[in-house]
Amino acid sequence: MLVVMQQGATEDQIDAVIGRMVEMGFDVHRSTGVLHTVLGGVGGKEEFDLEVFTVMEGVKEAHRIVSPYKLASRSFRPRGTIVRAGNVEIGGGRVVLMAGPGSVESREQIGRAAAAVAAAGARILRGGVFQPLNSPYGFPGLGEDGLRLLREAADRNRLLVATEVMDTAQIPLVAQYADILQVGSRNMQNFALLRELGRQPKPVLLKRGTAATVEELLLSAEHILSGGNYGVILCERGIRTFETYTPYTMDISAIPVLKKLSHLPVIADPSHGTGRRDKVPAMARAAVAAGADGLLIEVHPNPDHALSDGAQSLSPEQFEALVEQLRAVAGAVGRNM
């Protein structure tokens, strides 16, 4: 359920409503906006009388929420959420660029990548250090050594760090080095991992599973939000369809759908969404036009010799050219980079 407090409601009135919700078995989550405070109740009795709350002092209105996701719903924060990582804000109309190689391979490689994406306008350096591979014979990543190199390259170029965490045991280690913890598509429904990420304070970038519906993605976000971490960033990265020309089908329509259903910022990953570097620019431009709050793009100093995801990685020169196109698209739809 949701209880919307009147403009100017006192803390005593808010506390009284929270107390009553707790008495009825609800786990209460508070969202304080510019004008109103919204109290989201999760759990509680299936049947309860809304009038109990509508007649309380300071209450403007109360609603029974029928969607299975309560805290991820747009009605919980109608004005939208801006996720802050360091000095970067994700959401609120800006387009934030996250870029870097699929895997951290060496100090020289990640250093060149970081310098290139920073010069082109990226604010966040992405790079994998624990690789979720289909085959056990691929490059597994450098682990903690890779985290050190990623952090070093990011700091040198005044970038933040986003990297994937695959297991609950990895969270403390990755959180030492990363500003944003990424959940890959394979782990979108790893609920133990999601719940643990909800108990730590750093922002979480949650990728849509390759066979997941929009509702399933929002329910996965709900697992993180219910732990008290509201810094969730949703990511559309392509889904499996009957089409085989590209490994996945980039679902551009998911971006405005998610923006309508949820208050959480939404970014797009056209690199994984297409699996082909020649298709990345078109999908990146389309994602910005569709309202994405950011882009996650793979950039490698020498894509043809990358140890992972080379076919979908842009060269620094290609990324620089794409950023100029994105600025034009963003400006055409009244947005900025």
C-alpha positions as semicolon CSV with decimal commas, in nm:
position;residue;x (nm);y (nm);z (nm)
1;M;0,000;0,000;0,000
2;L;0,098;0,367;-0,033
3;V;0,013;0,651;0,202
4;V;0,071;1,002;0,067
5;M;0,110;1,265;0,337
6;Q;-0,019;1,619;0,298
7;Q;0,219;1,898;0,208
8;G;0,355;2,028;0,537
9;A;0,268;1,716;0,738
10;T;0,463;1,716;1,065
11;E;0,710;1,451;1,172
12;D;0,478;1,356;1,456
13;Q;0,197;1,293;1,206
14;I;0,427;1,093;0,979
15;D;0,555;0,888;1,273
16;A;0,198;0,815;1,382
17;V;0,110;0,677;1,039
18;I;0,430;0,471;1,027
19;G;0,349;0,332;1,371
20;R;0,000;0,231;1,263
21;M;0,136;0,063;0,948
22;V;0,388;-0,133;1,154
23;E;0,112;-0,242;1,392
24;M;-0,073;-0,385;1,093
25;G;0,232;-0,587;0,988
26;F;0,370;-0,364;0,712
27;D;0,740;-0,314;0,646
28;V;0,749;0,065;0,589
29;H;0,970;0,245;0,335
30;R;0,971;0,625;0,338
31;S;1,025;0,847;0,037
32;T;1,051;1,221;0,107
33;G;0,988;1,437;-0,198
34;V;0,985;1,812;-0,256
35;L;0,618;1,848;-0,165
36;H;0,500;1,522;-0,016
37;T;0,624;1,230;0,190
38;V;0,517;0,890;0,057
39;L;0,509;0,585;0,283
40;G;0,525;0,249;0,108
41;G;0,396;-0,053;0,299
42;V;0,519;-0,399;0,200
43;G;0,364;-0,715;0,341
44;G;0,093;-0,677;0,603
45;K;-0,252;-0,826;0,596
46;E;-0,411;-0,907;0,262
47;E;-0,735;-0,745;0,376
48;F;-0,727;-0,413;0,558
49;D;-0,938;-0,098;0,569
50;L;-0,780;0,196;0,383
51;E;-1,006;0,433;0,575
52;V;-0,795;0,364;0,884
53;F;-0,525;0,575;0,719
54;T;-0,727;0,831;0,519
55;V;-0,878;0,973;0,840
56;M;-0,545;1,010;1,020
57;E;-0,407;1,361;1,067
58;G;-0,169;1,475;0,795
59;V;-0,273;1,207;0,542
60;K;-0,363;1,324;0,193
61;E;-0,457;0,988;0,039
62;A;-0,400;0,614;0,071
63;H;-0,388;0,354;-0,205
64;R;-0,387;-0,022;-0,231
65;I;-0,111;-0,121;-0,479
66;V;-0,205;-0,420;-0,689
67;S;0,121;-0,460;-0,883
68;P;0,358;-0,723;-0,741
69;Y;0,638;-0,467;-0,716
70;K;0,566;-0,189;-0,467
71;L;0,891;-0,001;-0,409
72;A;1,000;-0,011;-0,775
73;S;0,663;0,130;-0,887
74;R;0,647;0,481;-1,031
75;S;0,374;0,561;-0,777
76;F;0,622;0,522;-0,490
77;R;0,834;0,810;-0,626
78;P;0,633;0,986;-0,898
79;R;0,906;1,243;-0,966
80;G;1,162;0,971;-1,037
81;T;1,484;0,869;-0,866
82;I;1,829;1,011;-0,927
83;V;2,101;0,765;-0,831
84;R;2,420;0,929;-0,709
85;A;2,757;0,758;-0,741
86;G;3,044;0,980;-0,636
87;N;3,000;1,307;-0,822
88;V;2,784;1,153;-1,098
89;E;2,404;1,164;-1,105
90;I;2,217;0,902;-1,308
91;G;1,860;0,999;-1,391
92;G;1,683;1,332;-1,411
93;G;1,718;1,384;-1,785
94;R;2,094;1,359;-1,833
95;V;2,264;1,093;-2,045
96;V;2,562;0,941;-1,863
97;L;2,822;0,738;-2,050
98;M;2,976;0,425;-1,898
99;A;3,244;0,275;-2,118
100;G;3,545;0,047;-2,117
101;P;3,654;-0,304;-2,216
102;G;3,465;-0,625;-2,155
103;S;3,757;-0,753;-1,950
104;V;4,052;-0,593;-1,774
105;E;4,352;-0,760;-1,939
106;S;4,656;-0,560;-1,829
107;R;4,762;-0,225;-1,681
108;E;4,852;-0,095;-2,026
109;Q;4,522;-0,205;-2,183
110;I;4,289;-0,067;-1,917
111;G;4,497;0,250;-1,892
112;R;4,462;0,321;-2,263
113;A;4,091;0,242;-2,254
114;A;4,028;0,468;-1,954
115;A;4,215;0,761;-2,108
116;A;4,024;0,723;-2,436
117;V;3,673;0,702;-2,290
118;A;3,739;0,986;-2,047
119;A;3,862;1,211;-2,327
120;A;3,547;1,133;-2,528
121;G;3,312;1,222;-2,241
122;A;3,249;0,908;-2,035
123;R;3,207;0,954;-1,661
124;I;3,225;0,589;-1,553
125;L;3,480;0,322;-1,645
126;R;3,337;-0,027;-1,690
127;G;3,548;-0,342;-1,706
128;G;3,503;-0,706;-1,610
129;V;3,731;-0,879;-1,360
130;F;3,514;-1,184;-1,281
131;Q;3,387;-1,317;-1,611
132;P;3,062;-1,519;-1,635
133;L;3,151;-1,745;-1,927
134;N;2,943;-1,996;-2,119
135;S;3,258;-2,197;-2,182
136;P;3,500;-2,293;-1,902
137;Y;3,792;-2,239;-2,142
138;G;3,756;-1,864;-2,198
139;F;3,941;-1,582;-2,022
140;P;3,815;-1,589;-1,660
141;G;3,928;-1,238;-1,565
142;L;4,204;-1,113;-1,335
143;G;4,005;-1,108;-1,012
144;E;4,137;-0,876;-0,742
145;D;4,440;-0,782;-0,952
146;G;4,197;-0,660;-1,215
147;L;4,006;-0,459;-0,957
148;R;4,327;-0,282;-0,855
149;L;4,413;-0,201;-1,216
150;L;4,058;-0,081;-1,286
151;R;4,058;0,150;-0,984
152;E;4,404;0,282;-1,066
153;A;4,310;0,363;-1,427
154;A;3,982;0,524;-1,322
155;D;4,144;0,745;-1,059
156;R;4,412;0,858;-1,302
157;N;4,141;0,975;-1,543
158;R;3,889;1,104;-1,284
159;L;3,637;0,832;-1,360
160;L;3,414;0,620;-1,141
161;V;3,422;0,240;-1,160
162;A;3,142;-0,004;-1,246
163;T;3,211;-0,376;-1,248
164;E;3,022;-0,702;-1,208
165;V;2,980;-0,898;-0,888
166;M;2,873;-1,260;-0,936
167;D;2,846;-1,402;-0,586
168;T;2,754;-1,286;-0,236
169;A;3,108;-1,367;-0,120
170;Q;3,252;-1,120;-0,373
171;I;3,050;-0,820;-0,256
172;P;3,290;-0,691;0,017
173;L;3,591;-0,726;-0,213
174;V;3,431;-0,560;-0,518
175;A;3,282;-0,283;-0,303
176;Q;3,635;-0,187;-0,190
177;Y;3,721;-0,086;-0,547
178;A;3,397;-0,015;-0,736
179;D;3,156;0,277;-0,713
180;I;2,873;0,083;-0,882
181;L;2,817;-0,291;-0,841
182;Q;2,682;-0,456;-1,155
183;V;2,452;-0,760;-1,162
184;G;2,484;-0,938;-1,495
185;S;2,194;-1,083;-1,690
186;R;2,270;-1,437;-1,571
187;N;2,229;-1,327;-1,209
188;M;1,918;-1,112;-1,247
189;Q;1,721;-1,374;-1,054
190;N;1,994;-1,472;-0,810
191;F;1,778;-1,358;-0,522
192;A;2,034;-1,431;-0,249
193;L;2,279;-1,199;-0,429
194;L;2,012;-0,933;-0,482
195;R;1,907;-0,934;-0,117
196;E;2,267;-0,902;-0,002
197;L;2,322;-0,610;-0,240
198;G;2,015;-0,447;-0,085
199;R;2,191;-0,447;0,252
200;Q;2,499;-0,257;0,132
201;P;2,500;0,114;0,041
202;K;2,660;0,133;-0,304
203;P;2,448;0,175;-0,620
204;V;2,356;-0,141;-0,810
205;L;2,333;-0,167;-1,189
206;L;2,080;-0,444;-1,256
207;K;2,081;-0,597;-1,604
208;R;1,771;-0,754;-1,753
209;G;1,794;-1,131;-1,796
210;T;1,806;-1,258;-2,152
211;A;1,466;-1,426;-2,115
212;A;1,314;-1,193;-1,855
213;T;0,999;-0,988;-1,887
214;V;0,987;-0,626;-1,777
215;E;0,785;-0,730;-1,472
216;E;1,044;-0,990;-1,375
217;L;1,317;-0,726;-1,400
218;L;1,120;-0,494;-1,171
219;L;1,058;-0,774;-0,923
220;S;1,432;-0,838;-0,912
221;A;1,485;-0,468;-0,842
222;E;1,228;-0,500;-0,564
223;H;1,452;-0,753;-0,387
224;I;1,729;-0,490;-0,369
225;L;1,498;-0,203;-0,278
226;S;1,329;-0,400;0,001
227;G;1,668;-0,429;0,171
228;G;1,687;-0,050;0,198
229;N;1,915;0,026;-0,099
230;Y;1,728;0,263;-0,332
231;G;2,028;0,321;-0,560
232;V;1,916;0,079;-0,831
233;I;1,983;0,141;-1,201
234;L;1,795;-0,075;-1,451
235;C;1,968;-0,188;-1,770
236;E;1,817;-0,312;-2,095
237;R;2,078;-0,535;-2,261
238;G;1,885;-0,734;-2,519
239;I;1,672;-1,047;-2,494
240;R;1,654;-1,377;-2,679
241;T;1,396;-1,392;-2,957
242;F;1,347;-1,611;-3,264
243;E;1,570;-1,372;-3,463
244;T;1,923;-1,508;-3,516
245;Y;2,098;-1,232;-3,712
246;T;2,222;-1,089;-3,381
247;P;2,276;-1,296;-3,063
248;Y;2,010;-1,090;-2,883
249;T;1,735;-0,849;-2,980
250;M;1,776;-0,502;-2,832
251;D;1,437;-0,415;-2,680
252;I;1,429;-0,038;-2,724
253;S;1,060;-0,032;-2,631
254;A;1,154;-0,154;-2,281
255;I;1,311;0,185;-2,207
256;P;0,991;0,398;-2,221
257;V;0,793;0,111;-2,068
258;L;1,026;0,097;-1,768
259;K;1,024;0,477;-1,739
260;K;0,645;0,466;-1,718
261;L;0,619;0,178;-1,472
262;S;0,912;0,261;-1,245
263;H;1,082;0,560;-1,086
264;L;1,426;0,400;-1,128
265;P;1,674;0,530;-1,388
266;V;1,716;0,316;-1,700
267;I;2,030;0,271;-1,906
268;A;2,095;0,068;-2,222
269;D;2,375;-0,169;-2,320
270;P;2,384;-0,175;-2,701
271;S;2,708;-0,374;-2,701
272;H;2,555;-0,686;-2,547
273;G;2,219;-0,594;-2,696
274;T;2,348;-0,651;-3,050
275;G;2,676;-0,841;-3,011
276;R;2,810;-0,661;-3,321
277;R;3,012;-0,342;-3,318
278;D;2,863;-0,224;-3,648
279;K;2,516;-0,225;-3,489
280;V;2,614;-0,057;-3,161
281;P;2,595;0,307;-3,284
282;A;2,242;0,275;-3,424
283;M;2,107;0,114;-3,105
284;A;2,291;0,366;-2,887
285;R;2,134;0,657;-3,077
286;A;1,791;0,493;-3,057
287;A;1,827;0,435;-2,682
288;V;1,902;0,802;-2,617
289;A;1,606;0,908;-2,829
290;A;1,385;0,661;-2,638
291;G;1,476;0,820;-2,304
292;A;1,764;0,614;-2,164
293;D;1,942;0,782;-1,873
294;G;2,276;0,640;-1,980
295;L;2,464;0,398;-2,201
296;L;2,697;0,110;-2,118
297;I;2,934;0,064;-2,412
298;E;3,230;-0,167;-2,459
299;V;3,542;0,011;-2,580
300;H;3,879;-0,162;-2,629
301;P;4,211;-0,014;-2,752
302;N;4,243;-0,304;-2,997
303;P;3,907;-0,479;-3,035
304;D;4,027;-0,740;-3,283
305;H;4,268;-0,875;-3,021
306;A;4,041;-0,847;-2,715
307;L;4,037;-1,147;-2,483
308;S;3,658;-1,119;-2,455
309;D;3,372;-0,950;-2,643
310;G;3,595;-0,812;-2,917
311;A;3,325;-0,841;-3,184
312;Q;3,097;-0,602;-2,995
313;S;3,366;-0,359;-2,876
314;L;3,425;-0,019;-3,036
315;S;3,769;0,126;-3,094
316;P;3,847;0,456;-2,920
317;E;3,805;0,637;-3,252
318;Q;3,465;0,479;-3,313
319;F;3,354;0,566;-2,960
320;E;3,463;0,928;-2,999
321;A;3,266;0,960;-3,324
322;L;2,962;0,798;-3,163
323;V;2,965;1,039;-2,870
324;E;2,940;1,334;-3,108
325;Q;2,638;1,172;-3,272
326;L;2,481;1,107;-2,932
327;R;2,520;1,472;-2,835
328;A;2,325;1,568;-3,146
329;V;2,050;1,314;-3,075
330;A;2,024;1,419;-2,710
331;G;1,996;1,784;-2,811
332;A;1,726;1,703;-3,066
333;V;1,505;1,551;-2,796
334;G;1,574;1,822;-2,538
335;R;1,833;1,639;-2,332
336;N;2,205;1,679;-2,256
337;M;2,500;1,449;-2,213
